[in-house]
Every structure is written in structure tokens, then in C-alpha cells.
Amino acid sequence: MLVIIILRGFIMKNKNRYLPGLLIVAIVWLGLTLSSWFLPLQDVSISERRKLEQLPALNFDSILSGKFALNFEKFSLDQFPFRDSFRRLKAISTFYVFLQKDNNDIYIADGYAAKLEYPLNEKSVISAADKFTALYNKYMKEANNNIYLSIVPDKGYFLADANKYPALDYEKMFEIMQSNLDFAEYIDITDKLDITDYYTTDTHWRQEEIIDVSKKIAEAMGVTDAILWDYSRKTANEPFYGVYYGQSALPLKSEQLHYLTNPILAACTVYNVETDEVTELYNIEKLAGYDPYEMYLSGAAPILYIENSNAKSNRELIVFRDSFGSSLVPLLAEGYQKTTVIDTRYIDSNLIGNYVTFNNQDVLFLYSTLILNNSSTLK
Amino acid sequence: MVFSSIPFLYYFLPTVIILYFLSPKKLRNSVLLLASLFFYAWGEPKYIILMIISILLGYTFGMLIDKHHGTNWSKFYLALSIITGIGILGYFKYADFFINNFRVVTGIDVQYLNIALPIGISFYTFQILSYTIDVYRGQAGVQKNIIKLATYVALFPQLIAGPIVRYVTIADELDSRQETLENIYFGVRLFIIGLAKKVLIANSLGEFCSIFADSTEKSLLYYWMYGIAFSLQIYFDFSGYSDMAIGLGRIFGFNFLQNFNYPYISKSITEFWRRWHISLGSWFRDYIYIPMGGNRVDKYRWLFNIAVVWMLTGFWHGAAWNFVLWGMMFAILLVIEKLWIGEFLRRAPAFIAHIYVLFFVMLSFVLFNAADLHDAITSISAILGFNGAPLITTETAYYVRSYMVVFIIAIIGSTPLAKNIVISIRDNEIGAKVLHIIEPIFLVLLFLLITAYLVDGSFNPFLYFRF
């Protein structure tokens, strides 16, 4: 109120040709300033799938160490009013004003959003191969397992080179993995995939489009006949905005998330060793969460046991996987009495033996090119 | 705290402006001083004491110099002022540099001090020294009000990255200044334009330079684009910051001098240094070069003066040999121009002179930005085509295409073309009226776009922060 009175007096006293322009700037600036100060704080960003920074604790130590200033900077960015709209404005400016080819390493090609993944990190790929070899030597060498390797190409495999974006040397990656994992039979699934098998706004593939991929892997492992390959397709009610939707900050269209089921899959149970919980293959509650893709096997977990009481045989499968495996494994699980799903991003390889006994199972290493190119996450 | 940050734009600055204009005039220096101390402490909570000590020393020495004016005591206190100022700067900025070189030369394993460089120390030290020297010379009256002197030194618009403001420039304004609507409008306009230069152009070019640095597929074209990108980045970063500082000063009634005057249109290195970082160049000219005799000495003494000044200029920018070499490179070019090619450059077609300046300035900035001497030699060799890099790679082609519009805007923006167009529109009566209406709308839209880039990004320090 005091400010308004002073402003009014100022305006009356200073009829000036610059005043209108100054007022226009001041009103917008002050409006955003007051919004920053007084709008309620947000807890999470749905588009970015993360918690937002809250007001940092103010104390002598945090001030003196500079932590308060650093965290306040993060807080002010995260809590800025109309944050998503401003990020969208920046993305639109990047692509359509400055005509840049990507925004925060996210590009749009042929209607699909993808992340620039370049160049090939040979050390990372070799490191991944070494880790898998170590697992083989520790658990499988004497254990009469049938071992398979399959690499899931990311969207860049189909989009990057074709649209003149920097592309990974995929062939070299495949070659490194095959030559270093000579104990595993390599299953090439690239011939069963094209870009339409992936979500437009997410990094992952669509479960309903990878039946061919599952068949090829099942055929290599000799369980094709144990699977009916007959599904009903269910559709999530909620619109699906993939991970690249938030990262790109562009007004991309939502998609529909589908999942494949049948009475056998519906009867399977999934035991999470970490949480000691039993769920179904598809956790419908996750569809309303930050990442609906987590509905497949309830998302990331160190070790899961999938029990299939309707399996035609007593064969067992062990899958070392990343998130792409979440939507593929249910399609393979139908062919096995028990499927153990291991994500070595969340469990130290040395501890696996406490939960899994390797003896006479099929073992599948199923990793995406993205993880292999950034394998420091594998423990 | 940096100007191009949400805390500054939407928390600090609005608060300071409101408090400043609500305060009675006699308290406004105090408001600015407290705000400036807060501003500095925000980024450097530990070293605020050092700045306060430097200010107190400057104040004390100024008083003593003035009290003993015309006597040897005055000279003595001036010497003390210089020794303490340079001593503090030397300790915090150059101690480990000297220790490192001592280790290299002698092989003796002396422990590094690992001192963090206080932000802005080079700027405020030079400002304090300019004050005490000008008081000694009788060019400035002593400032007996500690608040006013402290306000001058600590004034947040120019505290951490310049321009180096001479005390005499704003001495009168410390006592009484006009905060008119016209000044405020022009200040806001200049501030927003400076912010756009930094956030929209310099930061984008900085991204390109980072991508280049991380690349394992450097090509000849990539090296050249990097050289051009960094030269443009440092210009837009630094001149953008100077514009913001000058704009902010104007809001509060201070008139700082221009610090950049389209240096990339220069036709000689001599001209370049009259247009680039003007406040620094003039500081070294007035306080080092001219007292050493300038060019009013014999040739060999003049060469020595040039070498010393430019070695110090380079050294001021950073505690590393590549900065010293950067300064010496300009010394050599200036001498060559003075002795041999100056006349040729004046008579040569403009494009030859421009290419000559831009080429050597680009090489100098590649040297300036190198991690070390080896990196500098590698980069410069590559630019000259000596390292066998391929002409172009897929990655080069991609990023050149991706940043081409940014490059074009930056190149055009580094010339007075846009300014001249605006001036010619303003010369027309109708054009002036139209511009008067659309300009504030344009500034608001620009400000919103800048905000968008800031919100999407994160921490974006200025290049000159280390000085």
C-alpha cells in the first residue's frame, strides 16, 4: 500500500515521456518478483519427474560455508513462478528462433524426441563387458547355465545418423560386447525393431510392439513353444508423457501406454527382495505416478522373483537387465516357472550370490546401448 | 551473486531499488553500501572482511596522503598504499603461482598455500589504488566520509567484474546525483541489453566452447569455430557485464564511463585496445605507462615500458604464464604497428586491416583460454593447420549448423550495425515515436526470454570472475 501511494505521488510529480515505458517494464518485473516471493511453494515437478528444491535452512554455518547461497540459487530456480512455461519459452526460442538442433541435448526428429548420445565411450563399453564377464566367472562358469546376450538399441540408432545428428558407433559397440562376452550367445534384435516401436516422448520401447523381439529371444533360448503368444492389449487411462517430454520442455503430444496380458501373465507373482512385497507383473497404481513406465514390474529394483505357476516346464530364467527389460521380461516370463530379474545398478555384484543360486538356468544379459555407453552406473 | 541469476534479478535488485528510492537522499549512499556489502558477502562470506580492510586502508592512506600533501610523508604513505594493495592482491592471487615457479626452477618442494581467490579483488584493489594515487597527484580531493569512500569501492554494479571506475569519475555523484526518470529508463534499457548479451549470446557460445573442449573429434573447422566462438563469447560476456554495470549505475544516478566500444571493428591492435576493456587499458596507461615515461623516452626505454605494461596487463588477468604471454603478444604487435606497419594499416583496404586484427585477436584469446601452455600450443598449431586434423568431421558439421544462427547474431551484434539502424530510425520523427512505443515492449519481451533461459539453465558465472 505504501509502495502504491509513493508510486502515485511519483507519477503525479513526474509526468515524463519515459514514465509509461518504465511502468510497463516495472509492472512485469514487479509482478514476477512478487510471484516469486509469495506464491505457494511446489513440492515436485511433474514434467521433470523430480522433487523441487525447497527453501534452504538459514544458519551461521550454511551462510559462512556458502551453502545457503548455493542452495538458495537452486531454490529460486526450482520455485520460479510459471517455471514450465518459461522452460517451454526457452525451448521454443532455441529451436525456432536460434534454429539450434537440440535443447539440453534433446532433439526432435521424425516426430520422436531423443537424447544426443555421442560419442562412443569405448572404455565404458569394455567396462560393462568386464563386469558381465566377472559375473560369469563368479557365478556361471561352473554352473551349467545357457548364457545369452542381447543389446537394445536406443532411439538414436534409428534417428541420429539418418537425420544428421551425431550418432554412436553402434556396430563397434556390438562388436566389442560380442568379442568380450564370447561365453554368451549373441541375439541380434535390431532387425526386429524400427523407430515406431518406441514411444515418441520416452526413451523406452512400446511393449505392444516388441512381441517380435521377444519371439526372437525366446527362439534363441528354446522356449518359443512354451509361450502362447496370445495377448489382450490393455490401455492406461492416463495420458503418458515420457521422460523426454519434461526434458525437452516442448509442447509434445501425450501418448497412450499399453500393456499386454493374458490369464497366465495375470496369475504371475512378482516378489521384490528389497521391499519384501509381492505384486503382479503390472502395477497399475504406478500409472498415476511420476513415471508411468514403472507399471512394468513396478519399476527399478535390485532383485525380483517372478513365479509362474502355470508354466509348461520347470525351466528358470535369470535376466540381468536395465529398464528396457521391465517391459520385455513379462513376455518371456510366460515360458519359465521362475524368472529372476537382476538390476546391477542397484545391487553390488558380489551380493547377488546371497539371493540367487546359479544352476542350470537360462541367463540373459539384456542391456540398452545407453547403459553400455554410461556403464559407471553398473556396480 | 551474479547479475544473470534469479536471486539477483528477482530478490536482491528489486529490494535494493525499492529501499533506495524510499530512502531519503542523505541515506542513499548507506543503502547502497549495505546492499553492496550484502551482495559481496553473498558470494564471499569469508572475504568480506578482506574487502572492508582494504577499504579502511585506502581511506586511512588517503587521509594521510592528503594531510601531508607536498611532503615526503605523502609519498611515503602513497608507497605504503601501493605496497599493501599490491601485497594483498599478490598474496591472494599470485602466491601459488610464484611457489609453483620456484619449485620448477629450484626443485625445492615448497608447499602450496591453496588460497582461494577472493572475487573482485583485482577490480577493487585497482580502484582503491586509483583513489590514493589521484589524491597524491592532487587530481582528486580526499574523501573524508568513510561511507562515501566505501560506497565508491564496494558499489555492487561494478564491484566484481568492473568497469574499473576512477574515483574522480563519480566523486561529485557521491555527494549529490540526479536519479531522473530518463536516467532510470536508460539504465534499465542498458541493463536488459547487457543481460541479453550475456545470457542469450555469451552463454550459448560458451556452450559451444564447452562442447568443443569435450570433443574427441576436433577438426580444423572445429578449431576455427572455437577460436571465433570464444572471441565472441568473451566479448559478449564482458561487454554485457559492463553494460549491466553501467546501466545499474545509471539507475542509481552514477555515470560510469563506457568500457567497450565495438572493439571488433578495429583496424589495428592499437585501435583495438582503445575499444576493449577501456577502463583497464586507461588504468595501466595513467598509473604505470605514463609514470614510467610512456613514449617520451628513447626507443629502448619505450620498448621496455611497453613490455612491462603489457606483461602486467596479462598478469592482471590471471596467475599463469599463458596470460603473461597473451599480454606480451599484444606488446609485440603494438611495437610492430608503431615502428613498421601502422601506416600500412591506415592506408590498406579496410578488410585487410580487419582480418589482421580479428586473426591475431582470435589467436590471443585461444592463448588466453588455454588450460596451460601445452594446450595453447596445441590449439594454435591446430588453427594454423599444423596438427594434421581433418578438415571437418560429422560432429563439427552438426555443431556448426546448430550454432550458426547464434554465430551470425553475435557477429552482427559485435558491430555498430544495430545501433546505427536504431539511430537512423530515431532521426525520423515518426520512427522515433514508433520506437518510443515499441521499445519498452521489446525490452519486456527480451527480459522474459532472458528469464526463460535462466530458469531453464543453472549456474552461469562470468568469465572474468576469476579476476
Interface residues (C-beta under 8 A of the other chain):
Chain A: V3 I6 N14 N16 R17 Y18 L19 P20 G21 L22 I24 V25 V28 W29 L30 L32 T33 S36 W37 I63 L64 S65 G66 A69 F72 E73 K74 S76 L77 F80 R83 F86 R87 L89 K90 A91 S93 V97 F98 L99 Q100 K101 D102 N104 Y118 P119 K164 Y165 P166 A167 A249
Chain B: M1 S5 I6 P7 Y10 Y11 P14 I18 F21 L22 W42 G43 P45 K46 L181 E182 I184 Y185 V188 I192 S204 T216 E217 T394 E395 A397 Y398 R401 S402 Y403 M404 V405 V406 I409 H436 E439 P440 I441 L443 V444 F447 L448 L449 T451 A452 Y453 L454 V455 D456 S458 F459
